[in-house]
Each structure stands twice: as structure tokens, then as C-alpha cells.
């Protein structure tokens, strides 16, 4: 696990320390429909004039449960959450896995 994104460090200043879970072998396209429903609260991207598409280096989504999903350009996928919300996190992950099928 790499360093926490600056956005997450800023959130921790007001919300307290967040724990993190990393997903291995993440394929963003499998979760595309779910992620479209969540607001992007931070993004770092570049516009490719040839393809006319945004090329994301990193983005952070905020879920309805106040989890933060961080995806970087290497397709690393992390969920930052309050340690007191571990049960809610497990439920959320189960829902994600059901939706990706």
C-alpha cells in the first residue's frame, strides 16, 4: 500500500484516522455502473486531444456510507473507512461483488 492521497489526509484532519482496505486485481470496468452512481470528490486527469477522452491519473469517490474509494492510474483500488464502520464496510464490499457479476 502506497502513501495516502493528500485528499484523504485532509479528511482525516476533521474526521479522524481512516483505515484502508486494498483490492487486488481490480478491474474498474466491472464496477463502472456502481461508480457512476457516486460523486467524484477529487480527481486528477489529463484530456487526450487525440481520443477526446479524460485520462484519469487518480480519482476519489464518496459513497452514501461515507467511505472514500480511491482509484489511481495503475488501477489500484482502495476503500478508506472509519474503523467503527467495519461491519458496514463488509456489507458494502459484498454488495460490490454481487453487482460486478
N, C-alpha and C positions, 0 to 999 in steps of 0.2 A: 504494500500500500504506500502510495506516494504521500506527499505533503497535502494537507487540507487546502482547498481553494480559499483565496482571500475572502470571498463572499461568505463562506461557512465560518471562517474565523471571526468575521464581523457579526454574524448572527449569534455566535457563542458569547459575545460581549454582553448581550441583553438576555439571551435565553439560557445561558449556561452551557457547559460542555456537552457536545453531541457525540454519541457513539456512531460507529460506522460498520456496515456490512458490505463486502465486496462480492459481486457476481463474477464468476469466472466464465469464460467462453460466451460472452454476451454478444448477441446479435440484435442490434437496435430495431431492425425491420420487423422482428417478431413481436415487439411491443409498441409498434408505431401507432396503432389505433388508441391504445391506452394513454400513451404520452401526449397525443394530440388533445386530449381532454384536460390536460394540466397546463397551468400557466408557466411560461418560462420566466423566471425571476432574474436570471443572469445569463448572458450569452457572450461569446467571443467568436466572431465569424469573419469570413472574407467573402466578398462577392466575386465569383468567377465570371468574367465577361464573355468567355467563350461558351460556357454551358448555360449561362444566365441563371445560375443557382448559388444560393448561400452555401459556403463550405464551412461547417462548424468545427472550431477547434475545441470548444467546450461549451456546455450548457447545463444549467441547473433549473430543475422543475420543482415546484412546491405542490405537494399533494393535499387533498382535503384533510388528511390526518396530521398535517404539518410536518411531514417527512420531507427531506430535500433529496432529490435524485440528481446525482452528478454524473454526467457522461462526458468523457474527454475524447479528443480526436483519435486516440488509439482504441476506441470502443471499450474503455474501461468503464464499468458501471458500479456506482456506489450509492447506498442509501444512508443518509445521516438522520439520526433519530435520537430522541430523548431516551435515556436508559429506562425510565419508568414506563415507557410505551412498548416494551419488548413484545408483549402479547399481541398488541395491535399490529406491530411490525410483522410478526409471523403470519397473522391473518392476511395482511396486505400482500405479502410475498406469495402466499397460497393463491390468492385471487389473481395475481400477475401470472402465475404459472398456468392457471386454468384458462386465462384469456389468450395465451400465446399459442395454444394448440390449434 
